[in-house]
Amino acid sequence: MKPKVAVIGTGGTIASIGTGPFDIVDYGANQKMLQIEGILELFPQVHDCADVIAVPYKAIPSPDVGFADWKALVLKMDELAATHPDLAGFVITHGTASMEETAYMLSLVAKTPLPIVVTGAQRPASALSTDAGMNLANAIRTAASPEARGKGVLLLLNDEIHAARDVAKTSTFRMQTFRSPDFGVLGHADGDRVVFYRNPVRCTYPDTEFDIRSLDELPRVDIVYSYAGCDGTASRAFIAAGAQGIISAGFAPGFPGTAEHEVLTQAVKEKGVVVMQSTRAGSGRVFRGKRMCDSGVLSADNLTPPKARILLALALTITKDPSQIERIFLKY
């Protein structure tokens, strides 16, 4: 008997139909995007991998995905797990633009013990040599693998299996766009079998302290990007807009310019804004030195700015205590 896997479709390139087989860049202008049933019809071979349950959600570009969608996905997976007690796992098809953010969010808030694999494509489903079909098949195979349990939300493209916490999109068009720069892949979906080589060690779903199922929104957290000559204007605007937290995407190894630092220090000390120091470099841990300690700015560890934003927003739903936020960033 084949394992049963639920595939939830949220749109993205994997669902997109361009004007022809060579339309692999501006296919969004065609404004045609399939629901998950349509994707499965294009690639019927994926049914050889599992007993697939098609679960339509939305067909949207991933830059439009946000908190309401993350909450809806958590609730939908709860519902599917209750309805199908023999379910082996979940696949979520998703646009690659914000895929790493959805994967990391779900790794912090999902409450099902079943494997969750997020996948998509770099080329639309209509393209010559699209990666949509193979990515979908490999994601289904991975979600059905007993070895996928307990490893957190997984992101699969290009035969590679990545941990949601570690992975980032690193190229606009290349097929090997997703990389885990500090630690590498967890494993591969090879032609003969799905194989894992390591386990993540940070805490992940379902055993986390975060629960978004009853929330209407997350606290506002913004990201300010450091560049030569930045003067704090963006930080002031975010504070004026009501930001409860700010992620500083600083210069490597992890600091903003002097003018930006002064604004952020003032935000911490006078307005109670929680500021986390990350880096624009894309990898590496931020050390909390004397300057950060004196200013009250906290380290985002080695999280990229978008993922630090997600974790801080979740942390602020339960605490504003700096020591507890530090604990959370070390735990997750």
Buried (B, 14 or more C-beta within 10 A) or exposed (E): EEBBBBBBBBBBBBBBBBEEEEBBEEBBEBEBBBBBEBBBEBBEEBEEBBBBBBBBBBBBBBEEBBBEBBBBBBEBBBEBBEEBEEBBBBBBBBBBBBBBBBBBBBBBBBBBEBBBBBBBBBBBBBBEEBBBBBBBBBBBBBBBBEBBEEBBBBBBBBBBBBBBBBBBBBEEEEBEBBBBBEBEBBBBBEEEEBEBEEEBEEBBBEEBBBEBEEBEEBBBBBBBBBEEEBEBEBBBEBBEEEBBBBBBBBBEEBBBBEBBBBBBBBBBEEEEBBBBBBBBBBBBBBEBEEEBEEBBBBBBBBBBBBBBBBBBBBBBBEBBEBEEBBEBBEEB
